[in-house]
């Protein structure tokens, strides 16, 4: 296992005709990478990540969980898994926000964890407990059990 430490996080807004509405560039100790944000499908998660990045919330925060061909996970660790941007603005009572992939079933459209490089919010092991921790898939295969977490 190794720790990747994001030294700087830069935000880029991109205009595209697809559902991708922005991207984030992560500069780490082992190289840089970008992640695309599906702002139409997951507006809360995207807004949360973008605003936390703008506040430099993730700077010098290690990827504390690294598993080959599965995921890498980062974000503030602690008893409650850090705070969402709403928790930082409005206090601890607002630090968690609802799941969006799980709720897409009602919308008849769905994103899937079906390739490497996808970003998702890591919850506290219960529905609707997203805060600041997120993961990036590293497997080029369908991780269907992540679609319902």
N, CA, C and O of each residue as an XYZ file, in Angstrom:
596
protein
N       0.838     -1.193      0.000
C       0.000      0.000      0.000
C       0.875      1.246      0.000
O       1.990      1.240      0.522
N       0.360      2.293     -0.583
C       1.070      3.556     -0.596
C       0.063      4.670     -0.396
O      -1.136      4.486     -0.607
N       0.550      5.806      0.005
C      -0.313      6.964      0.181
C      -0.027      7.957     -0.926
O       1.118      8.354     -1.143
N      -1.055      8.344     -1.609
C      -0.960      9.394     -2.608
C      -1.505     10.642     -1.944
O      -2.616     10.632     -1.415
N      -0.749     11.690     -1.967
C      -1.172     12.906     -1.300
C      -1.461     13.982     -2.331
O      -0.547     14.432     -3.022
N      -2.736     14.411     -2.450
C      -3.004     15.535     -3.337
C      -2.357     16.791     -2.776
O      -2.734     17.265     -1.704
N      -1.392     17.325     -3.492
C      -0.737     18.542     -3.059
C      -1.590     19.751     -3.425
O      -1.766     20.658     -2.612
N      -2.105     19.766     -4.615
C      -2.955     20.859     -5.070
C      -4.118     20.272     -5.859
O      -3.983     19.237     -6.511
N      -5.220     20.923     -5.793
C      -6.379     20.539     -6.582
C      -6.803     21.763     -7.373
O      -7.030     22.829     -6.800
N      -6.911     21.616     -8.684
C      -7.324     22.719     -9.546
C      -8.673     22.390    -10.162
O      -8.956     21.237    -10.487
N      -9.486     23.394    -10.316
C     -10.817     23.216    -10.874
C     -10.873     23.729    -12.293
O     -10.312     24.778    -12.608
N     -11.538     23.002    -13.131
C     -11.752     23.429    -14.502
C     -13.216     23.234    -14.847
O     -13.770     22.160    -14.612
N     -13.835     24.232    -15.386
C     -15.183     24.086    -15.923
C     -15.025     23.825    -17.410
O     -14.269     24.523    -18.086
N     -15.722     22.838    -17.916
C     -15.621     22.528    -19.334
C     -17.004     22.566    -19.952
O     -17.985     22.172    -19.320
N     -17.082     23.025    -21.153
C     -18.353     23.062    -21.869
C     -18.369     21.899    -22.842
O     -17.543     21.837    -23.753
N     -19.295     20.985    -22.657
C     -19.417     19.825    -23.520
C     -20.890     19.562    -23.772
O     -21.740     20.000    -22.997
N     -21.190     18.870    -24.822
C     -22.578     18.551    -25.126
C     -23.042     17.291    -24.392
O     -24.225     16.957    -24.447
N     -22.148     16.595    -23.714
C     -22.528     15.396    -22.970
C     -22.992     15.790    -21.573
O     -23.157     16.972    -21.270
N     -23.201     14.778    -20.721
C     -23.644     15.028    -19.348
C     -22.492     15.465    -18.454
O     -22.706     15.732    -17.272
N     -21.289     15.544    -18.984
C     -20.145     15.968    -18.173
C     -20.155     17.489    -18.121
O     -20.141     18.149    -19.160
N     -20.181     18.039    -16.924
C     -20.297     19.481    -16.790
C     -19.105     20.143    -16.137
O     -19.128     21.356    -15.927
N     -18.085     19.414    -15.812
C     -16.900     19.992    -15.195
C     -15.873     18.914    -14.954
O     -16.157     17.726    -15.102
N     -14.690     19.327    -14.586
C     -13.683     18.338    -14.230
C     -12.755     18.939    -13.187
O     -12.668     20.157    -13.030
N     -12.075     18.068    -12.491
C     -11.135     18.465    -11.445
C      -9.787     17.852    -11.784
O      -9.703     16.668    -12.111
N      -8.745     18.643    -11.708
C      -7.377     18.155    -11.874
C      -6.776     17.962    -10.493
O      -6.718     18.899     -9.697
N      -6.331     16.751    -10.212
C      -5.648     16.443     -8.959
C      -4.158     16.344     -9.237
O      -3.732     15.548    -10.073
N      -3.383     17.133     -8.557
C      -1.924     17.044     -8.630
C      -1.474     16.290     -7.384
O      -1.666     16.758     -6.262
N      -0.868     15.110     -7.590
C      -0.493     14.265     -6.458
C       1.012     14.011     -6.454
O       1.734     14.414     -7.366
N       1.457     13.340     -5.414
C       2.874     13.031     -5.275
C       3.341     11.965     -6.263
O       4.545     11.795     -6.453
N       2.416     11.246     -6.893
C       2.795     10.222     -7.866
C       2.286     10.530     -9.273
O       2.297      9.654    -10.138
N       1.847     11.742     -9.506
C       1.376     12.136    -10.827
C       0.014     12.803    -10.771
O      -0.686     12.761     -9.759
N      -0.331     13.407    -11.868
C      -1.587     14.152    -11.950
C      -2.648     13.319    -12.653
O      -2.336     12.447    -13.465
N      -3.906     13.599    -12.330
C      -5.016     12.973    -13.047
C      -6.215     13.899    -12.972
O      -6.316     14.746    -12.084
N      -7.111     13.721    -13.916
C      -8.346     14.502    -13.916
C      -9.532     13.574    -13.750
O      -9.479     12.398    -14.109
N     -10.591     14.119    -13.203
C     -11.852     13.396    -13.099
C     -12.953     14.270    -13.695
O     -13.000     15.480    -13.470
N     -13.823     13.639    -14.448
C     -14.971     14.327    -15.020
C     -16.131     14.254    -14.040
O     -16.277     13.282    -13.298
N     -16.948     15.289    -14.048
C     -18.094     15.361    -13.154
C     -19.394     15.326    -13.951
O     -19.579     16.109    -14.883
N     -20.277     14.429    -13.585
C     -21.585     14.314    -14.217
C     -22.557     15.207    -13.451
O     -23.327     14.736    -12.614
N     -22.506     16.486    -13.747
C     -23.245     17.473    -12.963
C     -24.756     17.362    -13.115
O     -25.488     17.712    -12.189
N     -25.242     16.886    -14.255
C     -26.690     16.721    -14.424
C     -27.220     15.541    -13.618
O     -28.316     15.604    -13.060
N     -26.441     14.466    -13.558
C     -26.883     13.250    -12.892
C     -26.671     13.283    -11.384
O     -27.469     12.721    -10.634
N     -25.619     13.924    -10.941
C     -25.281     13.950     -9.514
C     -24.933     15.379     -9.083
O     -23.788     15.651     -8.719
N     -25.899     16.284     -9.121
C     -25.594     17.687     -8.839
C     -25.096     17.946     -7.419
O     -24.227     18.795     -7.224
N     -25.626     17.237     -6.429
C     -25.191     17.472     -5.047
C     -23.746     17.046     -4.837
O     -22.952     17.790     -4.262
N     -23.405     15.847     -5.302
C     -22.037     15.340     -5.148
C     -21.046     16.230     -5.895
O     -19.964     16.522     -5.385
N     -21.415     16.659     -7.101
C     -20.519     17.505     -7.896
C     -20.327     18.871     -7.248
O     -19.206     19.370     -7.155
N     -21.427     19.471     -6.801
C     -21.309     20.767     -6.132
C     -20.456     20.645     -4.874
O     -19.614     21.501     -4.603
N     -20.674     19.590     -4.116
C     -19.910     19.362     -2.900
C     -18.416     19.227     -3.208
O     -17.593     19.898     -2.584
N     -18.059     18.360     -4.170
C     -16.643     18.176     -4.510
C     -16.018     19.468     -5.033
O     -14.916     19.839     -4.629
N     -16.725     20.150     -5.933
C     -16.173     21.389     -6.502
C     -15.932     22.446     -5.428
O     -14.886     23.094     -5.415
N     -16.888     22.618     -4.540
C     -16.731     23.661     -3.512
C     -15.682     23.278     -2.471
O     -14.932     24.136     -2.007
N     -15.621     21.996     -2.097
C     -14.570     21.578     -1.161
C     -13.189     21.740     -1.792
O     -12.241     22.131     -1.112
N     -13.069     21.443     -3.085
C     -11.792     21.653     -3.777
C     -11.433     23.139     -3.802
O     -10.281     23.509     -3.578
N     -12.412     23.972     -4.072
C     -12.165     25.410     -4.110
C     -11.684     25.922     -2.756
O     -10.883     26.855     -2.693
N     -12.166     25.319     -1.681
C     -11.742     25.682     -0.327
C     -10.427     25.009      0.076
O      -9.944     25.198      1.193
N      -9.847     24.216     -0.849
C      -8.602     23.472     -0.601
C      -8.747     22.461      0.542
O      -7.789     22.168      1.258
N      -9.941     21.950      0.690
C     -10.274     21.000      1.752
C      -9.481     19.703      1.632
O      -9.158     19.081      2.644
N      -9.164     19.288      0.405
C      -8.482     18.017      0.194
C      -6.968     18.138      0.081
O      -6.278     17.123     -0.013
N      -6.439     19.356      0.088
C      -4.990     19.519     -0.030
C      -4.280     18.805      1.115
O      -4.646     18.942      2.283
N      -3.258     18.045      0.749
C      -2.447     17.260      1.680
C      -3.241     16.177      2.405
O      -2.870     15.753      3.500
N      -4.310     15.743      1.803
C      -5.143     14.679      2.350
C      -4.768     13.379      1.623
O      -4.894     13.316      0.400
N      -4.318     12.356      2.327
C      -3.849     11.136      1.637
C      -4.991     10.284      1.094
O      -6.122     10.360      1.576
N      -4.683      9.477      0.093
C      -5.575      8.405     -0.308
C      -5.340      7.311      0.727
O      -4.347      6.588      0.647
N      -6.238      7.183      1.692
C      -6.023      6.302      2.833
C      -6.449      4.859      2.581
O      -6.117      3.973      3.368
N      -7.172      4.614      1.504
C      -7.562      3.253      1.163
C      -7.214      3.034     -0.304
O      -7.755      3.699     -1.187
N      -6.310      2.098     -0.553
C      -5.866      1.809     -1.916
C      -5.964      0.307     -2.128
O      -5.301     -0.466     -1.437
N      -6.787     -0.104     -3.077
C      -6.899     -1.525     -3.392
C      -6.838     -1.688     -4.907
O      -7.692     -1.190     -5.640
N      -5.814     -2.392     -5.349
C      -5.592     -2.614     -6.778
C      -6.822     -3.247     -7.423
O      -7.458     -4.123     -6.838
N      -7.150     -2.799     -8.627
C      -8.302     -3.293     -9.383
C      -9.622     -3.164     -8.639
O     -10.524     -3.983     -8.815
N      -9.731     -2.131     -7.807
C     -10.988     -1.854     -7.120
C     -11.158     -0.349     -7.005
O     -11.702      0.279     -7.913
N     -10.701      0.241     -5.902
C     -10.836      1.685     -5.715
C      -9.654      2.248     -4.935
O      -8.908      1.518     -4.282
N      -9.508      3.563     -5.023
C      -8.686      4.335     -4.098
C      -9.627      5.347     -3.461
O     -10.516      5.883     -4.123
N      -9.426      5.605     -2.165
C     -10.349      6.487     -1.450
C      -9.577      7.564     -0.712
O      -8.507      7.317     -0.157
N     -10.139      8.761     -0.717
C      -9.535      9.890     -0.025
C     -10.631     10.754      0.582
O     -11.820     10.481      0.414
N     -10.229     11.767      1.266
C     -11.141     12.680      1.947
C     -10.759     12.759      3.411
O      -9.911     12.008      3.891
N     -11.384     13.657      4.093
C     -11.092     13.801      5.523
C     -11.576     12.563      6.259
O     -12.707     12.117      6.066
N     -10.715     12.014      7.100
C     -11.085     10.858      7.901
C     -11.348     11.318      9.325
O     -10.871     12.369      9.752
N     -12.083     10.548     10.021
C     -12.437     10.865     11.403
C     -13.707     10.141     11.749
O     -14.213      9.336     10.967
N     -14.212     10.423     12.901
C     -15.395      9.748     13.409
C     -16.576      9.865     12.448
O     -17.305      8.895     12.241
N     -16.768     11.039     11.864
C     -17.910     11.249     10.974
C     -17.498     11.369      9.510
O     -18.326     11.732      8.675
N     -16.253     11.078      9.177
C     -15.846     11.093      7.783
C     -15.717     12.470      7.173
O     -15.892     12.626      5.965
N     -15.417     13.468      7.977
C     -15.284     14.818      7.452
C     -16.630     15.496      7.335
O     -17.616     15.059      7.928
N     -16.662     16.562      6.570
C     -17.887     17.335      6.425
C     -18.120     17.681      4.967
O     -17.172     17.884      4.207
N     -19.372     17.747      4.585
C     -19.708     18.265      3.270
C     -19.562     19.775      3.302
O     -19.348     20.366      4.361
N     -19.678     20.388      2.147
C     -19.567     21.847      2.117
C     -20.737     22.489      2.851
O     -20.599     23.594      3.376
N     -21.899     21.812      2.899
C     -23.037     22.349      3.641
C     -22.773     22.319      5.137
O     -23.215     23.210      5.862
N     -22.056     21.301      5.608
C     -21.686     21.252      7.017
C     -20.721     22.362      7.383
O     -20.805     22.931      8.472
N     -19.794     22.677      6.470
C     -18.854     23.771      6.731
C     -19.578     25.116      6.763
O     -19.221     25.995      7.547
N     -20.590     25.275      5.917
C     -21.325     26.539      5.859
C     -22.371     26.687      6.956
O     -22.551     27.776      7.501
N     -23.065     25.591      7.283
C     -24.235     25.686      8.167
C     -24.109     24.905      9.471
O     -25.057     24.871     10.256
N     -22.972     24.284      9.714
C     -22.772     23.571     10.967
C     -22.914     22.064     10.825
O     -23.399     21.567      9.809
N     -22.483     21.339     11.864
C     -22.424     19.876     11.828
C     -23.759     19.194     11.529
O     -23.770     18.089     10.986
N     -24.851     19.809     11.862
C     -26.156     19.211     11.601
C     -26.468     19.080     10.122
O     -27.392     18.357      9.749
N     -25.723     19.759      9.279
C     -25.950     19.713      7.827
C     -24.774     19.069      7.088
O     -24.638     19.253      5.878
N     -23.924     18.317      7.794
C     -22.688     17.822      7.172
C     -22.902     16.651      6.221
O     -22.001     16.352      5.438
N     -24.042     15.975      6.248
C     -24.294     14.823      5.392
C     -25.322     15.173      4.323
O     -26.181     16.029      4.532
N     -25.226     14.497      3.164
C     -26.228     14.711      2.123
C     -26.630     13.388      1.496
O     -25.965     12.369      1.678
N     -27.727     13.420      0.757
C     -28.369     12.207      0.269
C     -27.650     11.566     -0.919
O     -26.895     12.217     -1.641
N     -27.910     10.276     -1.095
C     -27.394      9.524     -2.236
C     -28.091      9.985     -3.506
O     -29.269     10.341     -3.487
N     -27.362      9.975     -4.596
C     -27.974     10.342     -5.867
C     -28.055      9.162     -6.831
O     -29.037      9.056     -7.566
N     -27.072      8.279     -6.856
C     -27.154      7.110     -7.745
C     -28.321      6.221     -7.356
O     -29.075      5.774     -8.221
N     -28.479      5.962     -6.077
C     -29.570      5.116     -5.595
C     -30.916      5.714     -6.015
O     -31.835      4.981     -6.382
N     -31.030      7.020     -5.962
C     -32.287      7.692     -6.262
C     -32.527      7.850     -7.759
O     -33.613      8.264     -8.163
N     -31.532      7.528     -8.595
C     -31.721      7.648    -10.037
C     -32.658      6.593    -10.597
O     -33.172      6.757    -11.703
N     -32.889      5.533     -9.874
C     -33.812      4.503    -10.364
C     -35.175      5.119    -10.672
O     -35.830      4.759    -11.651
N     -35.581      6.042     -9.828
C     -36.876      6.697    -10.054
C     -36.836      7.593    -11.285
O     -37.876      7.848    -11.892
N     -35.657      8.074    -11.663
C     -35.515      8.979    -12.796
C     -35.363      8.237    -14.125
O     -35.332      8.869    -15.181
N     -35.270      6.910    -14.089
C     -35.127      6.082    -15.289
C     -33.817      6.324    -16.045
O     -33.737      6.022    -17.235
N     -32.835      6.838    -15.406
C     -31.511      6.904    -16.030
C     -30.517      6.557    -14.947
O     -30.772      6.770    -13.761
N     -29.413      6.035    -15.348
C     -28.527      5.462    -14.357
C     -27.086      5.547    -14.806
O     -26.767      5.247    -15.956
N     -26.233      5.948    -13.918
C     -24.790      5.822    -14.106
C     -24.377      4.500    -13.476
O     -24.999      4.043    -12.517
N     -23.331      3.888    -14.013
C     -22.857      2.614    -13.478
C     -21.358      2.686    -13.233
O     -20.630      3.394    -13.929
N     -20.912      1.939    -12.229
C     -19.485      1.783    -11.960
C     -18.974      0.686    -12.890
O     -18.841     -0.468    -12.481
N     -18.689      1.044    -14.138
C     -18.367      0.030    -15.135
C     -16.993      0.190    -15.783
O     -16.694     -0.481    -16.771
N     -16.162      1.065    -15.240
C     -14.817      1.243    -15.791
C     -13.951      1.983    -14.772
O     -14.449      2.529    -13.787
N     -12.664      1.988    -15.031
C     -11.728      2.701    -14.158
C     -11.886      4.205    -14.364
O     -12.258      4.665    -15.443
N     -11.597      4.954    -13.310
C     -11.584      6.409    -13.408
C     -12.878      7.098    -13.031
O     -13.006      8.307    -13.223
N     -13.840      6.364    -12.502
C     -15.098      6.983    -12.092
C     -15.032      7.399    -10.638
O     -14.406      6.723     -9.821
N     -15.669      8.502    -10.314
C     -15.651      9.049     -8.964
C     -17.002      8.825     -8.310
O     -18.041      8.979     -8.951
N     -16.990      8.462     -7.040
C     -18.223      8.303     -6.272
C     -18.006      8.763     -4.850
O     -16.879      8.779     -4.356
N     -19.080      9.135     -4.200
C     -19.008      9.531     -2.803
C     -18.978      8.278     -1.929
O     -19.722      7.327     -2.170
N     -18.126      8.285     -0.928
C     -18.058      7.187      0.038
C     -18.925      7.581      1.229
O     -18.739      8.647      1.817
N     -19.871      6.714      1.580
C     -20.751      7.042      2.695
C     -20.250      6.387      3.979
O     -19.194      5.755      3.999
N     -21.019      6.547      5.039
C     -20.637      5.992      6.337
C     -21.160      4.579      6.550
O     -21.286      4.122      7.686
N     -21.469      3.882      5.443
C     -21.967      2.521      5.533
C     -23.483      2.450      5.618
O     -24.053      1.368      5.758
N     -24.131      3.597      5.534
C     -25.586      3.691      5.551
C     -26.022      4.621      4.431
O     -25.259      5.503      4.037
N     -27.221      4.446      3.913
C     -27.706      5.358      2.867
C     -27.744      6.809      3.349
O     -27.945      7.094      4.530
N     -27.543      7.709      2.394
C     -27.688      9.151      2.623
C     -26.750      9.706      3.692
O     -27.123     10.601      4.450
N     -25.533      9.172      3.747
C     -24.535      9.654      4.715
C     -23.259     10.080      4.008
O     -22.161      9.730      4.440
N     -23.397     10.831      2.929
C     -22.247     11.338      2.177
C     -21.743     12.622      2.822
O     -22.534     13.441      3.290
N     -20.426     12.794      2.845
C     -19.840     14.006      3.419
C     -18.704     14.481      2.511
O     -18.949     15.150      1.507
N     -17.463     14.136      2.861
C     -16.332     14.598      2.047
C     -15.510     13.470      1.441
O     -14.735     13.709      0.515
N     -15.656     12.266      1.932
C     -14.831     11.184      1.391
C     -15.372     10.715      0.045
O     -16.581     10.598     -0.154
N     -14.447     10.451     -0.870
C     -14.838      9.955     -2.177
C     -13.831      8.927     -2.642
O     -12.715      8.849     -2.127
N     -14.236      8.143     -3.617
C     -13.369      7.104     -4.177
C     -13.306      7.256     -5.682
O     -14.153      7.899     -6.302
N     -12.279      6.648     -6.249
C     -12.093      6.591     -7.694
C     -11.891      5.127     -8.044
O     -11.050      4.453     -7.449
N     -12.660      4.633     -9.007
C     -12.526      3.229     -9.397
C     -11.218      3.019    -10.156
O     -10.790      3.875    -10.930
N     -10.597      1.876     -9.923
C      -9.343      1.531    -10.604
C      -9.480      0.229    -11.397
O      -8.493     -0.282    -11.928
N     -10.697     -0.305    -11.479
C     -10.938     -1.565    -12.180
C     -11.635     -1.300    -13.508
O     -12.570     -0.502    -13.575
N     -11.180     -1.967    -14.561
C     -11.851     -1.909    -15.853
C     -12.835     -3.059    -15.974
O     -12.755     -3.875    -16.892
N     -13.748     -3.107    -15.045
C     -14.813     -4.106    -15.042
C     -15.987     -3.509    -14.272
O     -15.840     -2.495    -13.589
N     -17.129     -4.132    -14.384
C     -18.329     -3.621    -13.731
C     -18.281     -3.936    -12.233
O     -18.155     -5.096    -11.840
N     -18.381     -2.922    -11.424
C     -18.438     -3.069     -9.971
C     -19.877     -2.772     -9.547
O     -20.149     -1.766     -8.890
N     -20.788     -3.662     -9.933
C     -22.215     -3.399     -9.764
C     -22.635     -3.193     -8.325
O     -23.594     -2.463     -8.075
N     -21.957     -3.806     -7.368
C     -22.333     -3.613     -5.970
C     -22.084     -2.194     -5.492
O     -22.657     -1.784     -4.483
N     -21.239     -1.423     -6.192
C     -21.064     -0.008     -5.856
C     -22.225      0.839     -6.359
O     -22.437      1.948     -5.869
N     -22.969      0.339     -7.318
C     -24.097      1.113     -7.864
C     -25.194      1.321     -6.840
O     -25.962      2.277     -6.949
N     -25.286      0.459     -5.858
C     -26.348      0.559     -4.864
C     -25.863      0.978     -3.485
O     -26.596      0.833     -2.507
N     -24.642      1.494     -3.387
C     -24.143      1.912     -2.079
C     -24.192      3.404     -1.926
O     -23.807      3.930     -0.882
